[in-house]
Amino acid sequence: MPFKIQYKFQDDAETRYCVVSYEQYRNFCALPIIQECKIIKGNQTTTKKNLDEIQKALDMAYQKDTSHIRNLSENTL
């Protein structure tokens, strides 16, 4: 079941938000570019397409390209 997370990049003071699956959350927290990451809302609705886009963004972030995940992230609740 997808849920909403709140996080910050190490080089950015801005708080960001996105909806992820549990596996994506675990991978997200493991990224060395993430300063802080926590679950803020459970049981969020999202589409498979959105989760696939987050996965693509995570894959890019592992290669140190955060452009896609920054574009997908929301800056407000």
C-alpha positions in Angstrom: 0.0 0.0 0.0 1.6 3.3 -1.0 2.1 6.1 1.5 3.4 9.7 1.6 6.9 10.5 2.8 8.6 13.7 3.7 12.3 14.1 3.0 15.2 16.5 2.4 18.2 16.3 0.2 21.6 16.9 1.8 22.3 19.9 -0.4 18.8 21.4 0.0 17.0 22.9 3.0 13.6 22.5 1.3 11.3 19.8 2.5 9.8 17.7 -0.2 7.0 15.1 -0.4 6.1 12.1 -2.6 4.0 8.9 -2.5 6.0 5.7 -2.6 5.6 1.9 -2.0 7.3 0.3 1.0 10.2 -1.1 -1.1 10.7 2.3 -2.7 10.7 4.0 0.8 13.5 1.6 1.9 15.5 2.3 -1.2 14.8 6.0 -0.9 16.1 6.1 2.7 19.3 4.3 1.6 20.2 7.0 -0.9 23.4 8.8 0.2 22.0 12.1 -1.0 19.0 11.9 1.4 19.5 13.8 4.7 16.2 12.8 6.3 13.2 10.7 5.3 10.0 9.8 7.2 6.5 8.5 6.6 3.9 11.1 7.2 0.6 9.6 5.8 -0.3 6.0 5.3 -2.7 4.4 2.7 -2.3 6.9 -0.1 -3.9 6.4 -3.4 -1.7 6.4 -6.5 -1.4 4.8 -9.8 1.0 2.1 -11.0 2.3 4.7 -13.5 3.1 7.1 -10.7 4.9 4.4 -8.7 6.9 3.5 -11.9 7.9 7.1 -12.3 9.2 7.2 -8.7 11.1 4.0 -9.3 12.7 5.5 -12.4 13.6 8.6 -10.3 15.1 6.3 -7.6 17.2 4.5 -10.2 18.5 7.8 -11.5 19.2 9.0 -8.0 21.4 6.0 -7.4 23.5 7.3 -10.4 23.6 10.7 -8.6 21.1 12.3 -10.9 18.4 13.9 -8.7 16.7 15.9 -11.5 13.8 13.4 -12.0 13.0 12.9 -8.3 13.1 16.7 -7.7 10.6 17.2 -10.6 8.3 14.5 -9.2 8.4 15.8 -5.6 5.9 18.2 -4.2 7.0 21.0 -2.0 3.8 21.2 -0.1 1.4 18.8 1.7 
